[in-house]
Amino acid sequence: MIPAPATWEVSEDFTDYNAALERMRQRVDDIRERGAPELVWLVEHPPLYTAGTSAKPEDLQDAARFPTYSAGRGGQWTYHGPGQRVAYVMLDLTRPHGTVPARDVRCYVAGLERWVIETLKEFGIKGEIREGRVGIWVVTPHGEDKIGAIGVRVSRWVSWHGLALNVNPDLGHFTGIIPCGIREHGVTSLHALGVKASMAEVDAALKRNWRKIFG
């Protein structure tokens, strides 16, 4: 029997970070133990900083600015806040999804990268990946800036956490951390690049391009 496609859900209000962690943990258990539908969950958080498993204390530059959380995902420090679309992806990786083969975390992460790159292409933005630098990057007149961050966790072959795409966040909020431990490059957003897309338009593009990568 062919499994049903992943369920999509968009939270309209800001999502508390601890509540998001708890919901993801529960859904991961439900997928693995009870065959619950997979989930792509789109949220916005209030301003906050999250620490991945490789986060360095010294990379938190302004601990008093916003609440901080231990995320339990891979990666280092990340900012989440209004104007940033966070996509939490809970998939059973024991089976293939579109172009992503079963039980291959590296290919799964590459699939998330391609998903963002294809989405940005709809808005005339060329997203790129860089060896040794996780995330999605764009070339700007002053160098390269990150527009999308990726941080995942896989628990007994079920994925959770996911990615964050900068639509129109306050980019000044990133100065409270060294994002992903990378000091020599900055951050950008669709709006900063002149693309005044709404969150709904970005969500629609994400859904269209999901099918190209994950089926």
N, C-alpha and C positions, 0 to 999 in steps of 0.2 A: 504493500500500500504506500502511495506517495504521501509524505507528510504534508500537512497544510502549510501554506505560506506563513511567515512570521506576522503576528499581530502588530499593528502600528497604533501608537497612542501619543497624543500631544497634550501636555499639561498646560493649561492656560495661565495659571497663577505661578508665582515663584515657588520653587520646590525646596523645602528644607533639606540640607545635605544629609544629615543623619537619617532622616526619613527615606531619602533616596537609597542610601546604603542598605537599610533594612529591607526595603521593598525588593531591591535587586537580589539580596541574599535569599529571600523567600522564593522569588521567581526562579532562581537558579536551582534551588532544591526541588521546586515543583516540576521543572522541566526534566531534571535528571531522575527523580524518584517516581513521579506520577504522570509523566508524559504531557505536561501542560504545554500550551502553544508557546513557541518562541516569541520574543518581544523586541521591538525597536521602540524605545521610549524617548521622546523629544521633550526636553525641559529647559527652563531658565532658572538659574539660582540667584538669590541675593548675593551681594559682593562677599567673596570669601577666597581663602587660599587653601589648597589641598597639597599634602605631601605624599608623594609616591614612595615606594620602598627604597629608592636610591637618593632621596632628598637629603641635602646637606644643611645642617642648622644655619650655617653662615650665609646661605643663599636666601634666607628669609630676612629681607632688609628692613622691614617695618612691621614687626609682629603686633603692634598695637592698632594698626589701621583697620583690619578686618578679622573676623573669626578665622581660625585655622583648624584644619581637620586632617587626621591621618586617613588616607584614602584606601590603602591596601592594594592599590594597583601598581603596576610597574611605572617607572619614570621618576621624575623629580618634582619640583614645585610647579604648580599650575594655578592660575587665577580663573575663577568663574564669576560671572556677574550678568546683570541685565544687558541685553543686546548681543549676547553670545548664545548660540544654539548648541546645547549639549545633547548628544545622541548616545544613549545607553543601549547597548546591543547585547541581548541574551540569546545565544544560539547553541544548539547541540552540535558540537564540532565532531562528534563521532560519525556524522554523515556529511556528504558534500553539499555545498551551497553554490549553485551556479558555477562560476569559474574557480571557486575555492575548494580544493580537495579535502577529504576527511582527515582529521587528526594531523593537521599541519598548521601550527600556530603562526609560523613565519608567513605562510601564504595568506592566512586570515588577516594578519596585520597589513600585508601588502594590499589585500582587498579593500580594507578600510581606507588606505591611502588613495587607491584608485577611485573609490566612491567620492571622496572629497574633490579630487582632481577633475573628475567628470562633471560634478556639480558646478564647480567654479567655471568650467569651460562654457556653461550655458550663459554666464554673465560676462563673458569676454575676458576672463582672468585666467592666466596661465599658471596653474599650480604645479610645483615641482617637488621632488624629493631629493635629499642630499645624503650621500654616504656618511654615516657617523652622526647624523643629526635627525632625530625622530621628528616627524611632523610634516606639514605641507608649507612650502616656502614660495614666495613670489619675489621676482627681481624688481627693485625699485631704483629710482635715480641715485639713491645714496647707498645702495648695496642690496642686501637680501633681508626680508622680514618674514616672520612666521605669521600665517593666517589661520592655521589649523593645528591643533595639538591632538596627539593620540596617546592614550594610556589604557592598557587592557589588563585584565586578569582572567585566567582560565582555571576553573575549579572542577577537577575530574571531568574535563572535556566539555564543560559548559562555560561559555564566555560571559563576562560582564564588564562594567565600565565601558569605555568606547572612545569618543572623540568630542572635541569642542571646536566649533567654527565661529570665527569672529565676524559677525554681521555688522553690528554698530555698538560695540561696548565702549566704555570710557577707557581709552588706551593708557591714560595716566595711572590707572589702577594697577597696571602691570609693574610699575616701578617699585612696588613693595616687595618684589621677589626678583630673583634671577631666573626667568622662565626656563624651565628644563635645564638649568645649569649652564646656559649659553649666554656669555657676557658680550660677545662681539657682534651680535645681531639683534635687531629689534622686533617689534610686533606690528601688525597692521590689521586692517579689516576691509570688508567690501566697501563700506561707506568712505573710509579713508582713501580708498583707491578710486573713488568717484562713482561707485555703483550703489545707488540709493534703493536697493531692493528691500522689500519688507520681509519680516520674519516668515510670513505666510508664503511668500514667493520662494524663499529659500527652502522652506519645508517641502513645497511641491516639487522643487528640483531634486531635493534629496530623495524623495520617494521615487521619482522617475528613474534616477540613476542607480538607485539600489537594485532595481531589477536587472540592469546591465551586468552588474558584478555578482550579485548573490542569488539571482534567479527569482 
